[in-house]
């Protein structure tokens, strides 16, 4: 089973002795296209005003904006799943999983980064800042990645069941073209989004621990504080409705 996942605004500042190169990412044959985006990002950082950086980063602290001008190729890189620190990643708690569960995540989870595009959880990225949906010199980044990377992602997903745990925005980077499964969370009879990030992290954690390979196996997985109450089909999408207990 392959799992699609969102990034997070919060990122770790942890450093390493590694830096971004062609071997940092899935789809090395498309590395030059990623570099196009990274070079535009770098050039913009060099010449942008502080207020332009504030808009690009979604930050109000202007001093922090200035500190983020550093060349992205000179920043050290760690696994993407460790770089992101948002709610979903805190509940995933990757560091405390055993090696087999970590390997499962590294190889089977694709994160859709606002800057790097579709990357594996085990790919290595540096600390960066880019507000969701912001453009670089009018360049629509999600449209660029959708145009140039969709075929490669199609091939990566081809033989596997698919679980889509992305926030809706990240569908702009890639549209799934075969049957897939998502989750809806129900509390007091209503679909809620407030808990979604946390439960996506929890669900991914339990999938990795059990090393779930198919959607049929997923439907039988016991998830603490969640109960499957319905499955609805809409085109390619199968939605698992989970009651929050």
N, C-alpha and C positions, 0 to 999 in steps of 0.2 A: 504494500500500500504506500502511496505517495501522499504527502500532506503539504498543503499550501498554507503559509502563515504570514502574519503582518510583522513589520518592524515595530520599534517604539521610539518615541521622542527622546526618552531618557537613555543615555549611553554611558558605559564605563570609560574611565580615563586610563585604565590599565595599559601599561606599556610592555613591549617585548623587544626582542632583537630581530624581528621579522618585519618586512615591508611589502607593500603591494607589488605583485608582478604577475606575469601570465599564469603562473601556477597557483595563484591565490583563489581562482574562481573555477566553477563549472563552466563548460563551453569555452575552452581556451581558444577555439577557432574564431570566437566572436570577441576576443579580448580587445582588438583594435577599436571596435565599436564602443565598448565600455570606456576606453581611453578618450574617445571623442567627448563624452560627457564629462569625464573627470578633468580633462584639459580646459573645457569651457568653464567648469566650476572654479578651477584654480585661477584662471585668468580673471574671472569676475572678482574673486576675493582680493586680488592684487590692486584693482583699480576702483572698486566700489567705495562709495562714501559710507560713513558709519551708519547713516540712516537707511541706506540701501541694504547693508548687511543685516540690520535689525529686521527689515522686512523679509529677507531671504531666510534668516534663521528662526524668525518668530520669537525674537528675544527683545526685551525692553532694556536690559542692562547693557548699555553701550560699551562699557569697558570690557565686558565678557565678549562682545562682538569683535572687538579689536584683537582679543587674544586668540580668536578662531581663524585668523588670516593665514596661519601657517600652511605651507605647501603640503598638500595631501599626500604626496609621494614621499615626504620626509617624516610622516607620522607612522609610528609602528603599528603593526596589525596583530589582532588576535581573532579567534573564532567568532563568527557573527553571533552565534547563540550566547556567547559570553559578553560580547560588546553591548548588546541590548539589555536594558535593565528595567523596562516598564513592568506594568502590573502582570501581564501574561507571563513574562519571563521570571518574575519573582515566584509566581505560583508553579511554574515549570520546575524551578529549583534544579537546574541542570547539573550543577557542581556536585550535588548529593546523590545523583543517580549512579548506578554501577556502570562499569565500562561497556557492557553489552548494550544497555539502554542508551548510553551516550552515543555509541557508534550507530545505533539505529536512527537516532535523531540527526546526526551529522550527515548521513547518506540519504535519508528519505524525506527530510523536511526542506522545502524551498521557501525562503523568506523574500518578500518583495520590498526591497530597499528603495526609498525615494531617490537615492543617488546612484546606487550600484545596480539596480534592477533585480532580476531574479537570481538569487544566490543560494547555495546550500547552507544549511546551518553550520556545517563544518568548514565553509570557506572563510578566509581570513580578511578582515576589513579593519580600517583604522577608525578612530573617533572622528565624527563629522557632524555637521548640523545643516539641516535643510528642511524647512517647514513643508508639511504635506501640501501638495498642489502648487507650490511656488514654481515659477519659471526662471530660467537663467537666460538673460538676453532674449526673452520671448520664446525660448525653446520649451516646448511641452515635453517634459522628460518621460512621463508615463506613455505618451503616444509614440515616442521614439523607441522605447523598449518593446512596446507591443508590436510595432512594425518589424523590428529587426530580430527579436528573440522568440517570437511565438512559435515558429516552426521547430526550433531546437527544443523548446519546452514540450511541444506536442510529442516529439519523439521520446523525450525523457519519460513522459507519462504513459506512453502508448500501451504497455502491457500490464499496467497496474490499476487496481482500484484507487479512487481519488477521494480524499477528504479535504474539503475547503474550509479552513479555519480563519480565513482572511476577513478583515473589516471590508465593507462594501467598496470603499474607495480603491482598494488595490485590484479590483476587477478591471480597472482601466489599464493595468500593466499587462494583463493576460486574461483572455476569455477561454474558459474550458469548453471543449468541443465534443465531449463524450459524457456518459452518465457519471455523476459525482454526488457526494453527500455533504450536507451542512448540518449545523445545529441551530435550533431556536430554543430559548430558555423561557419557561413559563412560571410565573408566580402570581398567585391569587387570580388565576384564569386569564392573565394577560401576558403577552410577549414583552419581555424586558430586555434592555440593552445594557443596563447599569452593571450587571454581573458578567457580561459576556467575556470581557478580556480575562478576568480571573479564571472563569471556567474553561476557556480555550486553553489556557496554560495547564490547568489541572487535567483536562482530557488528554492533551498531548503527553503529559507525564505518565498517565496510566497506560496509554497506548504503547509508549516506549518500554515501560516496565514489563508489559505482557508481550511485547513485540508482535503486535497485531498485524496480520498480513492482508486481511480482506474485510470488506464492509460487513459481511455475515458475522465474522468474529467480533467486529466492533459492536454490532447490535446486541451481542450477548455479554459484553463487558460490564462488570459491576462497577458503577461509579458512585462514590460516596456522596450522599446528599442530592443525588440526581436519579430520576426514574424516567425511563422511556415510556411515553404515554401515547404517541402517535407517530406515524410516518406519512408524509404527504409528498406526492410527486408533482413537479411542475416543470415540464420539458425534460431537460437532462438532469435537473436538480431533484434529489431526494432529501427532504428535510426531516431530520429527527427532532421531534418536539420533546424536550426534557423538562419534567416537572422538578422545580427546586423544592426540596423537602425541608 
